[in-house]
Amino acid sequence: MIGYNLKKMNDILNISYITNENILFIGPPGTAKSLLAKTWAENQNKSFFYYLLSKYTTPDEIFGPISLEDYKKGVVRRITHNKLPEAEIVFLDEVFKASTAILNTLLTVMNEKIFFNPEPIPVKVEMIISASNEIPTEEELLALYDRFLFRYFTDYVGNDELQLLLEFANSNGKFQVETIKKENIKELPQLGSSDIDFIRDTILQLKENGIVISDRRKVKLVNVLRVLKAYNLLTPYYFRLIIETVFPINQKQREKVLEYLDKVLPDIGTIIRKLNLRIDNIIKQEIDVNQKMALLRDLMKEVKQNYKGQYEIISSIEKRITETISELLKQDENGGEEKWNTIMIIGMIGITY
């Protein structure tokens, strides 16, 4: 997996899968939306239907051609073999470019899990994935947009992950995804009172910022979190990821949601990445080893002060700084072996256990 953003995209795909909810990736071209979704779907042991939609796509291409034999009898019935109605996982790329005929049928599939052929028949579809370069503005498309419970906004790789992307490309790296196995859960556990309180406070606080979700989405939000609890995934990371993808309808709202979450539910992964970037910048500075170690000591003190009690952050940065100082002293011509042993390094950065 290349970078933290793609990891989050992979994780929300897994959540969509185990909750049987639909997901939409929105962002500019070239942000791996389609590549990730298609690779992930192909790695699931499920029947899979993929199609890149355009205004010229016909219903036959998505739902199957009309049976000539039935048509002669006056019945319009489609042959659905290897088409959307018989797939368990569906990926429709650029779904908002589809015709009205396709979109109306798709809405019925998403809402009721039914396909009229011509009589109503249950579909096998467990989840629908889609990707789009832009948010729809036409009134007839907004209903479909709302049916994607999870909406993940993508962007180009940031400066902190640019090096990782370039090295991946230079090494002919293979794009990999992580999948999750769906379990047969007979009864979902209830959320704790503190979780319900957090959801209530989040809904009210975001409402004050002009971010309002329907009652249907509120109910689905609770159900999703109950599924996560059943899978032992109800962690701050996933809690945050769900809020980030269920509430905002556009990039501007997403920024407001993230600003709120940074205050009440900090993103540990992002914090650690930014701190590691600061360590990298210290290493690159053209100063002597002692000056670099002094800066690293100061950073460690800052981390302990700012993230007191957050063991995951502190332990991760302690480990990185310990390894960095050890490597710096090994490279120092004036540093003998006794100078960079573990006890000395621990003393240098003030690690306490």
ABEGO torsion letter per residue (X at the ends): XBEAAAAAAAAAAAAAAAAGBBBBBBEBBGAGAAAAAAAAAAABBBBBBBBBBBAABBAAAAAEBBBAAAAAAGBBBBBABGBAAABABBBBBGAAABBAAAAAAAAAAAAAGBBBOABBBBBABABBBBBBABBBABAAAAAAAAABABBBBBBBBBAAAAAAAAAAAAAGBBBBBBBBBBBBBABBBBBBAAAAAAAAAAAAAAAAAGBBBBAAAAAAAAAAAAAAAAAGABBAAAAAAAAAAAABABAAAAAAAAAAAAAABBBAAAAAAAAAAAAAAAAABBBBAAAAAAAAAAAAAAAAAAABGBAAAAAAAAAAAAAAAAAAAAABAABBAAAABAAAAAAAAGBBX
